[in-house]
Amino acid sequence: MIYIGIDPGSESYAFAFVDEMGNLVKYFEIPTDLVEKNAIILAKLIADYRPKAVALPSGHGLPFYNIRKIDNREIFLLTLKDPLSHGPLRDFLLASKQYLPLYNSFTIPSVIELDSVPHERKINVIDKGTADKVASAFFYRVYLKLDDFILVEMGRRFAAIVIVINGKIVDGYGGTYLSGLDGEIAYLLHKYSRIDKSTVYSVGRNLELVRIVVEWHSKKYKLPIIVSGYNKNSLEIGEKYEFKFKEAAVGAAFIANAYFGGILRHYINMLDSSGTPISFVRLKEWEEIISLIETL
């Protein structure tokens, strides 16, 4: 049986295939700017393998939604963008809905939706770590057989932190959360111009903030630090591993294996989850945003 996981990176989409025993049997990457143009070809290629299950690229996450249930509302929640505008994640999901409904294709949660994260840590937060960060943490828990660790993801344009204690993710700090955009700057930009995702992502990586957060948690909970990602060597702490694959893609394939009865099934309670990426926002006038979403 083949289980497939997909990591939707900013530069490339990675596709990992593992067998029932969790062994990596195939792996390849496609430049992200080609995914949108070739989404149907990629979905057909995956279908040709007749996989037991596929962990789809999931952006901001939805807990185990079958691809049959994905429509405009779900695409908005996964991308937090206009669901009618083209993009690699949106177009790949629509292609998957057409060609992969027979193969247990599903989305995976992000950190905000995990039941193991205390409710008070979720209020007025969306980005505690996207679904691919959950997949990376799942990979390291399986690969290293660790129940307690901090994972720091140092990507090309962002940093993210995931904290795992007793085999469960208990907190996280996403790329936008750590971007360093001051609230007053956000207010002025919103009042006199507009904020889009490129504004937040272009702020840059606050290495000192990442290091402080990571070292504080490591010391308090006595957790080893693992650093991964394209720019992992920019952070001068933690253990770093060299793989010829993206951990998030293989981690997503591990999740597919665990969720659909493979040898890794005893790890699946790490992903007990509920809600959506915006379930915990309690800001003034947020009801207006919610009502807009309900019309999708």
C-alpha positions as YAML, in Angstrom:
chain: A
units: angstrom
residues:
- id: 1
  name: MET
  ca: [0.00, 0.00, 0.00]
- id: 2
  name: ILE
  ca: [1.20, 3.51, -0.83]
- id: 3
  name: TYR
  ca: [0.60, 6.58, 1.33]
- id: 4
  name: ILE
  ca: [1.37, 10.03, -0.07]
- id: 5
  name: GLY
  ca: [2.19, 13.31, 1.63]
- id: 6
  name: ILE
  ca: [2.63, 16.74, 0.06]
- id: 7
  name: ASP
  ca: [4.50, 19.79, 1.37]
- id: 8
  name: PRO
  ca: [3.37, 23.08, -0.24]
- id: 9
  name: GLY
  ca: [6.58, 25.08, 0.02]
- id: 10
  name: SER
  ca: [7.04, 28.65, -1.12]
- id: 11
  name: GLU
  ca: [9.66, 27.59, -3.68]
- id: 12
  name: SER
  ca: [8.64, 23.98, -4.41]
- id: 13
  name: TYR
  ca: [5.97, 21.40, -3.70]
- id: 14
  name: ALA
  ca: [7.43, 18.14, -2.39]
- id: 15
  name: PHE
  ca: [5.72, 14.76, -2.91]
- id: 16
  name: ALA
  ca: [6.66, 11.83, -0.65]
- id: 17
  name: PHE
  ca: [5.46, 8.23, -1.04]
- id: 18
  name: VAL
  ca: [5.81, 5.75, 1.83]
- id: 19
  name: ASP
  ca: [4.72, 2.14, 2.13]
- id: 20
  name: GLU
  ca: [2.70, 0.46, 4.89]
- id: 21
  name: MET
  ca: [5.85, 0.07, 6.99]
- id: 22
  name: GLY
  ca: [6.66, 3.78, 6.69]
- id: 23
  name: ASN
  ca: [9.57, 3.33, 4.28]
- id: 24
  name: LEU
  ca: [10.14, 6.12, 1.76]
- id: 25
  name: VAL
  ca: [9.75, 4.58, -1.70]
- id: 26
  name: LYS
  ca: [9.50, 7.64, -3.95]
- id: 27
  name: TYR
  ca: [10.13, 11.37, -3.65]
- id: 28
  name: PHE
  ca: [10.18, 14.33, -6.01]
- id: 29
  name: GLU
  ca: [9.75, 18.11, -6.04]
- id: 30
  name: ILE
  ca: [8.05, 20.50, -8.46]
- id: 31
  name: PRO
  ca: [8.69, 24.28, -8.52]
- id: 32
  name: THR
  ca: [5.72, 25.99, -6.89]
- id: 33
  name: ASP
  ca: [5.15, 28.31, -9.84]
- id: 34
  name: LEU
  ca: [4.59, 25.23, -12.04]
- id: 35
  name: VAL
  ca: [2.08, 23.58, -9.69]
- id: 36
  name: GLU
  ca: [-0.73, 25.97, -10.58]
- id: 37
  name: LYS
  ca: [-0.24, 25.31, -14.31]
- id: 38
  name: ASN
  ca: [0.12, 21.55, -13.90]
- id: 39
  name: ALA
  ca: [-2.26, 20.82, -11.02]
- id: 40
  name: ILE
  ca: [-4.40, 18.43, -13.07]
- id: 41
  name: ILE
  ca: [-1.35, 16.53, -14.36]
- id: 42
  name: LEU
  ca: [-0.02, 16.16, -10.80]
- id: 43
  name: ALA
  ca: [-3.37, 14.98, -9.44]
- id: 44
  name: LYS
  ca: [-3.63, 12.43, -12.27]
- id: 45
  name: LEU
  ca: [-0.08, 11.26, -11.57]
- id: 46
  name: ILE
  ca: [-0.93, 10.65, -7.91]
- id: 47
  name: ALA
  ca: [-4.12, 8.80, -8.89]
- id: 48
  name: ASP
  ca: [-2.08, 6.50, -11.13]
- id: 49
  name: TYR
  ca: [-0.40, 5.09, -7.99]
- id: 50
  name: ARG
  ca: [-3.81, 4.16, -6.52]
- id: 51
  name: PRO
  ca: [-2.70, 5.23, -3.05]
- id: 52
  name: LYS
  ca: [-4.33, 4.03, 0.13]
- id: 53
  name: ALA
  ca: [-4.39, 7.63, 1.38]
- id: 54
  name: VAL
  ca: [-3.15, 11.10, 0.49]
- id: 55
  name: ALA
  ca: [-2.40, 13.86, 3.02]
- id: 56
  name: LEU
  ca: [-3.10, 16.93, 0.90]
- id: 57
  name: PRO
  ca: [-1.32, 20.30, 1.18]
- id: 58
  name: SER
  ca: [-3.42, 22.08, 3.79]
- id: 59
  name: GLY
  ca: [-2.17, 25.63, 4.39]
- id: 60
  name: HIS
  ca: [-3.79, 26.92, 7.58]
- id: 61
  name: GLY
  ca: [-5.33, 23.53, 8.15]
- id: 62
  name: LEU
  ca: [-8.66, 21.80, 8.53]
- id: 63
  name: PRO
  ca: [-8.86, 18.64, 10.64]
- id: 64
  name: PHE
  ca: [-9.14, 15.65, 8.32]
- id: 65
  name: TYR
  ca: [-11.56, 17.02, 5.74]
- id: 66
  name: ASN
  ca: [-12.07, 14.56, 2.90]
- id: 67
  name: ILE
  ca: [-11.43, 16.18, -0.48]
- id: 68
  name: ARG
  ca: [-15.09, 15.65, -1.33]
- id: 69
  name: LYS
  ca: [-16.00, 18.24, 1.33]
- id: 70
  name: ILE
  ca: [-13.64, 20.92, 0.01]
- id: 71
  name: ASP
  ca: [-15.44, 23.84, -1.60]
- id: 72
  name: ASN
  ca: [-15.04, 27.63, -1.70]
- id: 73
  name: ARG
  ca: [-15.54, 28.05, 2.05]
- id: 74
  name: GLU
  ca: [-12.94, 25.41, 2.87]
- id: 75
  name: ILE
  ca: [-10.49, 26.79, 0.30]
- id: 76
  name: PHE
  ca: [-10.81, 30.20, 1.94]
- id: 77
  name: LEU
  ca: [-10.14, 28.73, 5.38]
- id: 78
  name: LEU
  ca: [-7.12, 26.79, 4.12]
- id: 79
  name: THR
  ca: [-5.61, 29.72, 2.20]
- id: 80
  name: LEU
  ca: [-7.17, 32.78, 3.89]
- id: 81
  name: LYS
  ca: [-7.44, 34.24, 0.39]
- id: 82
  name: ASP
  ca: [-10.21, 34.83, -2.11]
- id: 83
  name: PRO
  ca: [-11.24, 31.26, -3.01]
- id: 84
  name: LEU
  ca: [-11.92, 32.29, -6.61]
- id: 85
  name: SER
  ca: [-8.41, 33.61, -7.21]
- id: 86
  name: HIS
  ca: [-5.92, 31.21, -8.76]
- id: 87
  name: GLY
  ca: [-2.98, 29.92, -6.76]
- id: 88
  name: PRO
  ca: [-1.01, 26.66, -6.44]
- id: 89
  name: LEU
  ca: [-2.77, 25.45, -3.29]
- id: 90
  name: ARG
  ca: [-6.27, 26.34, -4.46]
- id: 91
  name: ASP
  ca: [-5.78, 24.89, -7.95]
- id: 92
  name: PHE
  ca: [-4.14, 21.71, -6.67]
- id: 93
  name: LEU
  ca: [-7.00, 21.11, -4.23]
- id: 94
  name: LEU
  ca: [-9.59, 21.57, -6.98]
- id: 95
  name: ALA
  ca: [-7.67, 19.17, -9.23]
- id: 96
  name: SER
  ca: [-7.51, 16.70, -6.34]
- id: 97
  name: LYS
  ca: [-11.25, 17.00, -5.85]
- id: 98
  name: GLN
  ca: [-11.67, 15.93, -9.46]
- id: 99
  name: TYR
  ca: [-9.13, 13.10, -9.61]
- id: 100
  name: LEU
  ca: [-8.45, 11.89, -6.05]
- id: 101
  name: PRO
  ca: [-11.81, 11.42, -4.27]
- id: 102
  name: LEU
  ca: [-11.49, 7.63, -4.48]
- id: 103
  name: TYR
  ca: [-8.16, 7.56, -2.63]
- id: 104
  name: ASN
  ca: [-8.87, 8.79, 0.90]
- id: 105
  name: SER
  ca: [-7.48, 12.25, 0.17]
- id: 106
  name: PHE
  ca: [-7.75, 14.57, 3.17]
- id: 107
  name: THR
  ca: [-6.50, 17.77, 4.75]
- id: 108
  name: ILE
  ca: [-4.54, 17.88, 7.99]
- id: 109
  name: PRO
  ca: [-4.78, 20.33, 10.91]
- id: 110
  name: SER
  ca: [-2.54, 23.25, 11.72]
- id: 111
  name: VAL
  ca: [-1.35, 23.93, 15.27]
- id: 112
  name: ILE
  ca: [-4.29, 26.23, 16.14]
- id: 113
  name: GLU
  ca: [-6.78, 23.36, 15.66]
- id: 114
  name: LEU
  ca: [-5.01, 20.77, 17.80]
- id: 115
  name: ASP
  ca: [-6.92, 19.83, 20.95]
- id: 116
  name: SER
  ca: [-3.60, 19.46, 22.80]
- id: 117
  name: VAL
  ca: [-2.96, 23.22, 22.60]
- id: 118
  name: PRO
  ca: [-4.65, 24.88, 25.61]
- id: 119
  name: HIS
  ca: [-7.61, 27.05, 24.65]
- id: 120
  name: GLU
  ca: [-6.20, 30.18, 26.29]
- id: 121
  name: ARG
  ca: [-3.16, 30.02, 23.99]
- id: 122
  name: LYS
  ca: [-5.40, 30.17, 20.92]
- id: 123
  name: ILE
  ca: [-7.49, 33.27, 21.57]
- id: 124
  name: ASN
  ca: [-7.06, 35.93, 18.86]
- id: 125
  name: VAL
  ca: [-4.41, 33.91, 17.07]
- id: 126
  name: ILE
  ca: [-4.54, 32.19, 13.68]
- id: 127
  name: ASP
  ca: [-0.96, 31.36, 12.77]
- id: 128
  name: LYS
  ca: [0.48, 29.17, 15.50]
- id: 129
  name: GLY
  ca: [2.09, 27.06, 12.79]
- id: 130
  name: THR
  ca: [0.61, 25.89, 9.50]
- id: 131
  name: ALA
  ca: [-0.27, 22.30, 8.63]
- id: 132
  name: ASP
  ca: [3.15, 21.62, 7.11]
- id: 133
  name: LYS
  ca: [4.75, 22.51, 10.48]
- id: 134
  name: VAL
  ca: [2.51, 19.93, 12.13]
- id: 135
  name: ALA
  ca: [3.67, 17.42, 9.50]
- id: 136
  name: SER
  ca: [7.32, 18.26, 10.21]
- id: 137
  name: ALA
  ca: [6.81, 17.77, 13.94]
- id: 138
  name: PHE
  ca: [5.07, 14.47, 13.22]
- id: 139
  name: PHE
  ca: [8.05, 13.40, 11.11]
- id: 140
  name: TYR
  ca: [10.59, 14.09, 13.85]
- id: 141
  name: ARG
  ca: [8.48, 12.42, 16.51]
- id: 142
  name: VAL
  ca: [8.34, 9.25, 14.38]
- id: 143
  name: TYR
  ca: [11.87, 9.41, 12.97]
- id: 144
  name: LEU
  ca: [13.65, 10.17, 16.24]
- id: 145
  name: LYS
  ca: [11.07, 8.45, 18.48]
- id: 146
  name: LEU
  ca: [11.02, 11.59, 20.62]
- id: 147
  name: ASP
  ca: [8.09, 12.56, 22.84]
- id: 148
  name: ASP
  ca: [9.55, 15.91, 23.94]
- id: 149
  name: PHE
  ca: [11.28, 18.50, 21.74]
- id: 150
  name: ILE
  ca: [11.11, 21.93, 20.17]
- id: 151
  name: LEU
  ca: [11.11, 22.13, 16.38]
- id: 152
  name: VAL
  ca: [12.30, 25.37, 14.80]
- id: 153
  name: GLU
  ca: [11.58, 25.71, 11.09]
- id: 154
  name: MET
  ca: [13.81, 28.27, 9.39]
- id: 155
  name: GLY
  ca: [12.34, 28.68, 5.92]
- id: 156
  name: ARG
  ca: [13.31, 30.99, 3.09]
- id: 157
  name: ARG
  ca: [10.91, 33.75, 4.17]
- id: 158
  name: PHE
  ca: [9.73, 32.85, 7.66]
- id: 159
  name: ALA
  ca: [10.47, 31.15, 10.95]
- id: 160
  name: ALA
  ca: [8.13, 28.93, 12.95]
- id: 161
  name: ILE
  ca: [8.34, 27.14, 16.29]
- id: 162
  name: VAL
  ca: [6.46, 24.01, 17.39]
- id: 163
  name: ILE
  ca: [6.63, 22.72, 20.97]
- id: 164
  name: VAL
  ca: [6.03, 19.02, 21.65]
- id: 165
  name: ILE
  ca: [5.63, 17.64, 25.19]
- id: 166
  name: ASN
  ca: [4.56, 14.08, 26.05]
- id: 167
  name: GLY
  ca: [4.03, 13.34, 22.39]
- id: 168
  name: LYS
  ca: [1.56, 16.20, 21.85]
- id: 169
  name: ILE
  ca: [1.97, 19.64, 20.30]
- id: 170
  name: VAL
  ca: [1.17, 22.08, 23.10]
- id: 171
  name: ASP
  ca: [2.09, 25.42, 21.53]
- id: 172
  name: GLY
  ca: [3.41, 27.03, 18.38]
- id: 173
  name: TYR
  ca: [4.51, 30.31, 16.85]
- id: 174
  name: GLY
  ca: [3.88, 30.69, 13.14]
- id: 175
  name: GLY
  ca: [5.77, 32.61, 10.49]
- id: 176
  name: THR
  ca: [3.49, 35.65, 10.56]
- id: 177
  name: TYR
  ca: [3.38, 35.57, 14.37]
- id: 178
  name: LEU
  ca: [7.17, 35.90, 14.46]
- id: 179
  name: SER
  ca: [7.43, 38.37, 11.60]
- id: 180
  name: GLY
  ca: [7.89, 41.39, 13.87]
- id: 181
  name: LEU
  ca: [5.21, 43.65, 12.31]
- id: 182
  name: ASP
  ca: [4.42, 46.27, 14.95]
- id: 183
  name: GLY
  ca: [0.75, 46.75, 15.79]
- id: 184
  name: GLU
  ca: [0.90, 50.53, 15.27]
- id: 185
  name: ILE
  ca: [2.49, 50.03, 11.85]
- id: 186
  name: ALA
  ca: [-0.28, 47.56, 10.98]
- id: 187
  name: TYR
  ca: [-2.87, 50.11, 12.09]
- id: 188
  name: LEU
  ca: [-1.40, 52.90, 9.96]
- id: 189
  name: LEU
  ca: [-0.99, 50.65, 6.94]
- id: 190
  name: HIS
  ca: [-4.57, 49.50, 7.22]
- id: 191
  name: LYS
  ca: [-5.87, 53.06, 7.69]
- id: 192
  name: TYR
  ca: [-4.00, 54.74, 4.88]
- id: 193
  name: SER
  ca: [-3.12, 51.90, 2.54]
- id: 194
  name: ARG
  ca: [-3.71, 48.17, 2.63]
- id: 195
  name: ILE
  ca: [-2.08, 45.12, 4.16]
- id: 196
  name: ASP
  ca: [-1.65, 41.93, 2.22]
- id: 197
  name: LYS
  ca: [0.34, 38.82, 2.99]
- id: 198
  name: SER
  ca: [3.44, 40.06, 1.17]
- id: 199
  name: THR
  ca: [3.54, 43.03, 3.59]
- id: 200
  name: VAL
  ca: [3.77, 40.69, 6.55]
- id: 201
  name: TYR
  ca: [6.13, 38.20, 4.98]
- id: 202
  name: SER
  ca: [8.51, 40.90, 3.75]
- id: 203
  name: VAL
  ca: [9.12, 42.19, 7.27]
- id: 204
  name: GLY
  ca: [11.98, 39.74, 7.67]
- id: 205
  name: ARG
  ca: [13.03, 37.13, 10.18]
- id: 206
  name: ASN
  ca: [13.65, 38.20, 13.75]
- id: 207
  name: LEU
  ca: [16.40, 35.75, 14.65]
- id: 208
  name: GLU
  ca: [16.90, 37.17, 18.11]
- id: 209
  name: LEU
  ca: [13.21, 36.78, 18.97]
- id: 210
  name: VAL
  ca: [13.22, 33.20, 17.68]
- id: 211
  name: ARG
  ca: [16.30, 32.34, 19.71]
- id: 212
  name: ILE
  ca: [14.86, 33.89, 22.91]
- id: 213
  name: VAL
  ca: [11.53, 32.06, 22.56]
- id: 214
  name: VAL
  ca: [13.19, 28.74, 21.79]
- id: 215
  name: GLU
  ca: [15.79, 28.91, 24.53]
- id: 216
  name: TRP
  ca: [13.22, 29.95, 27.14]
- id: 217
  name: HIS
  ca: [10.97, 26.98, 26.36]
- id: 218
  name: SER
  ca: [13.92, 24.62, 26.13]
- id: 219
  name: LYS
  ca: [15.19, 25.65, 29.56]
- id: 220
  name: LYS
  ca: [11.77, 25.68, 31.23]
- id: 221
  name: TYR
  ca: [10.64, 22.28, 29.96]
- id: 222
  name: LYS
  ca: [14.09, 20.69, 29.46]
- id: 223
  name: LEU
  ca: [13.44, 20.11, 25.76]
- id: 224
  name: PRO
  ca: [16.03, 19.34, 23.06]
- id: 225
  name: ILE
  ca: [16.00, 21.75, 20.13]
- id: 226
  name: ILE
  ca: [15.77, 20.60, 16.51]
- id: 227
  name: VAL
  ca: [16.29, 23.15, 13.73]
- id: 228
  name: SER
  ca: [15.18, 22.42, 10.17]
- id: 229
  name: GLY
  ca: [14.48, 24.29, 6.96]
- id: 230
  name: TYR
  ca: [16.38, 25.99, 4.16]
- id: 231
  name: ASN
  ca: [17.98, 28.58, 6.46]
- id: 232
  name: LYS
  ca: [18.52, 26.33, 9.50]
- id: 233
  name: ASN
  ca: [22.21, 27.25, 9.70]
- id: 234
  name: SER
  ca: [21.30, 30.89, 10.34]
- id: 235
  name: LEU
  ca: [20.25, 29.89, 13.85]
- id: 236
  name: GLU
  ca: [23.29, 28.98, 15.94]
- id: 237
  name: ILE
  ca: [21.51, 26.63, 18.34]
- id: 238
  name: GLY
  ca: [19.92, 23.20, 18.16]
- id: 239
  name: GLU
  ca: [20.48, 19.89, 16.44]
- id: 240
  name: LYS
  ca: [20.35, 19.92, 12.64]
- id: 241
  name: TYR
  ca: [19.84, 16.93, 10.35]
- id: 242
  name: GLU
  ca: [20.61, 16.54, 6.66]
- id: 243
  name: PHE
  ca: [18.02, 14.77, 4.53]
- id: 244
  name: LYS
  ca: [17.56, 14.46, 0.79]
- id: 245
  name: PHE
  ca: [13.88, 15.21, 1.24]
- id: 246
  name: LYS
  ca: [11.66, 17.76, 2.94]
- id: 247
  name: GLU
  ca: [10.65, 16.59, 6.39]
- id: 248
  name: ALA
  ca: [7.14, 18.04, 6.02]
- id: 249
  name: ALA
  ca: [6.40, 15.96, 2.91]
- id: 250
  name: VAL
  ca: [7.53, 12.70, 4.51]
- id: 251
  name: GLY
  ca: [5.77, 13.71, 7.73]
- id: 252
  name: ALA
  ca: [2.55, 14.22, 5.78]
- id: 253
  name: ALA
  ca: [2.97, 10.76, 4.21]
- id: 254
  name: PHE
  ca: [3.52, 9.37, 7.74]
- id: 255
  name: ILE
  ca: [0.24, 11.04, 8.77]
- id: 256
  name: ALA
  ca: [-1.56, 9.38, 5.84]
- id: 257
  name: ASN
  ca: [-0.09, 6.06, 6.97]
- id: 258
  name: ALA
  ca: [-1.14, 6.64, 10.58]
- id: 259
  name: TYR
  ca: [-4.64, 7.92, 9.80]
- id: 260
  name: PHE
  ca: [-5.49, 5.02, 7.51]
- id: 261
  name: GLY
  ca: [-4.24, 2.10, 9.53]
- id: 262
  name: GLY
  ca: [-0.57, 1.71, 8.65]
- id: 263
  name: ILE
  ca: [2.19, 0.78, 11.05]
- id: 264
  name: LEU
  ca: [2.32, 4.36, 12.41]
- id: 265
  name: ARG
  ca: [-1.33, 4.36, 13.52]
- id: 266
  name: HIS
  ca: [-0.42, 4.50, 17.23]
- id: 267
  name: TYR
  ca: [0.94, 8.03, 16.66]
- id: 268
  name: ILE
  ca: [-2.32, 9.45, 15.30]
- id: 269
  name: ASN
  ca: [-3.63, 10.73, 18.65]
- id: 270
  name: MET
  ca: [-0.96, 13.43, 18.34]
- id: 271
  name: LEU
  ca: [-3.34, 15.04, 15.83]
- id: 272
  name: ASP
  ca: [-6.65, 15.06, 17.73]
- id: 273
  name: SER
  ca: [-8.18, 18.31, 16.52]
- id: 274
  name: SER
  ca: [-11.29, 20.38, 15.91]
- id: 275
  name: GLY
  ca: [-12.42, 23.77, 14.62]
- id: 276
  name: THR
  ca: [-10.98, 25.93, 11.87]
- id: 277
  name: PRO
  ca: [-8.09, 28.42, 11.62]
- id: 278
  name: ILE
  ca: [-10.42, 31.28, 12.60]
- id: 279
  name: SER
  ca: [-12.43, 29.57, 15.35]
- id: 280
  name: PHE
  ca: [-10.61, 31.37, 18.16]
- id: 281
  name: VAL
  ca: [-10.66, 34.99, 16.99]
- id: 282
  name: ARG
  ca: [-12.59, 37.27, 19.37]
- id: 283
  name: LEU
  ca: [-11.79, 40.73, 18.01]
- id: 284
  name: LYS
  ca: [-14.16, 43.67, 17.75]
- id: 285
  name: GLU
  ca: [-16.17, 43.63, 14.48]
- id: 286
  name: TRP
  ca: [-14.95, 40.11, 13.71]
- id: 287
  name: GLU
  ca: [-18.59, 39.10, 13.23]
- id: 288
  name: GLU
  ca: [-18.55, 41.05, 9.96]
- id: 289
  name: ILE
  ca: [-15.73, 38.84, 8.66]
- id: 290
  name: ILE
  ca: [-17.54, 35.69, 9.80]
- id: 291
  name: SER
  ca: [-20.76, 36.72, 8.05]
- id: 292
  name: LEU
  ca: [-18.81, 37.27, 4.83]
- id: 293
  name: ILE
  ca: [-17.34, 33.77, 5.08]
- id: 294
  name: GLU
  ca: [-20.76, 32.25, 5.65]
- id: 295
  name: THR
  ca: [-21.83, 33.45, 2.21]
- id: 296
  name: LEU
  ca: [-19.14, 31.36, 0.48]
...
